[in-house]
Each structure stands twice: as C-alpha cells, then as structure tokens.
Amino acid sequence: MVHITVKLNVSLRKYRSSLKINEEMPILIPSDTTLAELLEHILQIPAEEVAIHMVNGIKSDMDRILVEGDKVAFWPPVAGG
C-alpha cells in the first residue's frame, strides 16, 4: 500500500463535499495504482470532468504509477477569457 495526498480543485470538490478550499485528502492506495485508476476507480470521478492532472506539481500522464508520498492535484476544465 502507498500513502498519497489528493487535492480536488474548484468544482471537483463536489465529489468530496467535506473538503475545504485548498484542503488535501490523504489516501492509502494499492501499489502500482495509476493516476487514471486513482481518478476513476478509487475517487470515482469521470475522466471527462478533469482537464489538468498533476503529480508533485508537474503535469503527468494518466498512466503514471503513483508512489509513496506523491501529491496529486486535479482541476476541471475552466472557461473564461
């Protein structure tokens, strides 16, 4: 098992309504879990709801395997100008 932290930004917090703004959520996940598996299977957030996904402050591919201590952040698509 691997300890990570997850931050859901803006409208993604609706999937964990108890999270406050900028609050990180500690999660224990199985070893060899990918970013995609974390998002869709563990957090149960549809992939189309997320536009930006970062691990340790760096934009990462969804097939990245998460390791002990990773800090994951997700952002929804944002419109504006």
C-alpha positions as CSV (number, residue, x, y, z in Angstrom):
1,M,0.0,0.0,0.0
2,V,1.1,3.6,-0.8
3,H,0.3,6.8,1.1
4,I,-0.5,9.8,-1.2
5,T,-2.4,13.1,-0.9
6,V,-5.0,14.4,-3.3
7,K,-6.3,17.9,-3.9
8,L,-9.5,18.4,-5.8
9,N,-9.8,22.0,-7.1
10,V,-12.8,24.1,-7.9
11,S,-15.9,22.2,-8.9
12,L,-14.2,18.8,-8.4
13,R,-14.7,19.2,-4.7
14,K,-18.4,18.2,-5.2
15,Y,-17.1,14.6,-5.3
16,R,-15.8,15.1,-1.7
17,S,-18.1,17.7,-0.3
18,S,-16.4,17.7,3.1
19,L,-13.2,19.1,1.6
20,K,-12.5,22.7,2.3
21,I,-10.8,25.0,-0.3
22,N,-7.1,24.1,-0.7
23,E,-7.6,21.1,1.7
24,E,-5.6,17.9,0.8
25,M,-7.0,14.5,1.3
26,P,-4.7,11.7,2.5
27,I,-5.4,8.4,0.7
28,L,-4.0,4.9,1.0
29,I,-3.9,3.2,-2.4
30,P,-2.7,-0.2,-3.7
31,S,0.9,-0.3,-5.0
32,D,1.1,0.1,-8.8
33,T,-2.0,2.3,-8.9
34,T,-2.0,4.6,-11.9
35,L,-3.3,8.2,-12.0
36,A,-6.2,7.0,-14.1
37,E,-7.1,4.2,-11.7
38,L,-7.0,6.7,-8.8
39,L,-9.3,9.1,-10.6
40,E,-11.9,6.7,-11.9
41,H,-11.9,3.7,-9.7
42,I,-10.8,5.0,-6.3
43,L,-12.1,8.6,-6.3
44,Q,-14.9,7.7,-8.8
45,I,-14.6,10.9,-10.8
46,P,-15.3,10.6,-14.5
47,A,-12.2,11.4,-16.6
48,E,-14.0,13.9,-18.7
49,E,-14.5,16.0,-15.6
50,V,-10.8,16.6,-15.3
51,A,-8.7,18.8,-17.6
52,I,-5.4,19.1,-15.7
53,H,-3.8,16.4,-13.6
54,M,-0.5,17.0,-11.7
55,V,1.7,14.9,-9.6
56,N,4.2,16.7,-7.3
57,G,3.5,20.0,-9.2
58,I,4.2,18.5,-12.6
59,K,1.6,17.7,-15.3
60,S,1.6,14.0,-15.6
61,D,0.2,11.3,-17.9
62,M,-2.7,9.3,-16.7
63,D,-0.7,6.1,-17.0
64,R,1.8,7.3,-14.4
65,I,2.2,4.9,-11.5
66,L,1.8,6.7,-8.1
67,V,4.5,6.1,-5.4
68,E,4.8,6.8,-1.7
69,G,4.4,10.5,-0.8
70,D,3.1,11.7,-4.2
71,K,0.9,14.8,-4.1
72,V,-1.8,14.6,-6.7
73,A,-4.0,17.6,-7.9
74,F,-6.9,17.6,-10.3
75,W,-8.5,20.6,-12.0
76,P,-11.7,20.7,-14.1
77,P,-12.0,22.4,-17.5
78,V,-12.3,26.1,-17.0
79,A,-13.8,28.6,-19.4
80,G,-13.1,32.3,-19.4
81,G,-11.2,35.0,-21.1
